[in-house]
């Protein structure tokens, strides 16, 4: 009797990344590398004012300049391209209107005011200098606290006090906890604005088809979602719009949003019946691509003298810039929902205010909402430890959610649940590996000699995967939480895996093939991975919120398992 064949494990094996050779040899293929005959180039004139009325635009000199095919202002696009709408609207949010190009008012430095399409990029930028725009400067507000103060400039008529969303959460009884506490401490924390700076700036190439369709090449983290948004806003039937994401030089959240330039390129390609390309310089990127963070947190914490925290009260002021970008209303609200971090703080009272200012719109970037939440919890723990003169490790130990508490609903929340964790175990391993006690002694010795060395401690809980769909819908998130995978096996036994996830340098072509190979028990090198083309990949929600492996990888695992089941049924016949 023949011995049973032992399966070859692929999961957990350190495979060589199959993507690396082309990047290391300079053979990556990015949007700006693509060259199509007859391509026209788009350049954008941007506002130099944070807040101003547009009292006049003179385009005639630009329109008649050599090599210029079109010069347009916002008024020329009314009724042709719809307003930019956010994709995540927390219930109760008031949404301000955002035209693709400003019509009568600009609200941040860098907002689109006019555009030129010309035969070369240089000609297009030269023609921008021929456009004469008359502005009437208005008072501007840049700070989230100032924006909600009495008498602050109002950005939009339908958004009173510049607050689009007023979100409350919590549980227990903070007022009672404060009365029972030995001490109460108040903090003002600033989570500063960040500017995403990917190696590859955004670029777009839109080319018209013979059937009235458009193919768009853009570095999108969410190709299928971009197809839907652009189709809806420009008025292109979705089946006539193809989105192709080639290699992407970093995304981190900034390349998963809907921007004016994408809509303009799609519309102009159909209108001019020529390929239209746009590329942003590094300085333009800092004005045109969404920013991150920009929070002020007002925290009140009630605690015992031994460091045990009885309750927290948090007010988050989330600065989302001049308009609500794709996921803008979700970040500040998520921050307070996870504001107790890894700690068992059962009396919690929190409010998040989503605030408009005359700044570049803010959106998801590097873990949207969760790093801000961890910042609230960790800075609070540190403040309590310092105030009491206690070791920050000891204060964390006394406040951690216990392993026996899981699954755990922080502050009795109905919507947030932590499925598992061992915070104490992780901390003890870190303390031992760092040799914490000896390092503290060394720190004191150095300090007495005039040298200062810091020792930082932080704990973090990660919410990733962004699902299930029904919960997302209840929170105003207008896309599903699922991901798709399809595997086709040809007559030679080679497989092609089509995934709705999207790599921006993550190594998906290696890891997704590794998952499939583990289930199918075939060599990983015999599995090709296709992503980033809405014509080839059946459906998808893309890559954000660390969801490619938890959701996209699970889809691949499930799909490969169904193939194995089918093969076994056929074998039994």
Secondary structure, 3 states (H helix, E strand, C coil): CCCCCCCCCCCCCCCCCCCHHHHHCCCCCCHHHCCCCCCEEEEEEECCCCCEEEEEEECHHHHCCCCEEEEEEHHHHCCCCCCCCCCECCCCCCCCCCCCCCCCEECCCCCEEEEEEECCHHHHHHHHCCCEEEEEECCCCCCHHHHCCCCCCCCCCCCHHHEEEEEEEEECCHHHHHHHCCEEEEEEEEEEEEECCCCCCCEEEEEECCCCCEEEEECCCCHHHHHHHHHHHHCCCHHHEEEECCCCCCCCCCCCCCCHHHHHHHHHHHHHCCCEEEECCHHHHHHHCCEEEEEEEEEEEEECCCCCEEEEEEEEEEECCCCCCCCHHHHHHHHHHCCCCCECCCEEEEEEEEECCCCCCECCCCCCCHHHHHHHHHHHHHHHHHHHCCCHHHHHHHHECCHHHCCECHHHCCCCCECCCCHHHHHHHHHHHHCHHHHHHHHHHHHHCCCCCCCCCCCCCCCCCCCCHHHHHHCCECCCCCCCEEEEECCCCCEEEEECCCCCCCCHHHHHHHHHHHHHCCCHHHEEEECCECCCCCCCCCCCCCHHHHHHHHHHHHHHHHHHHHHHHHHHC
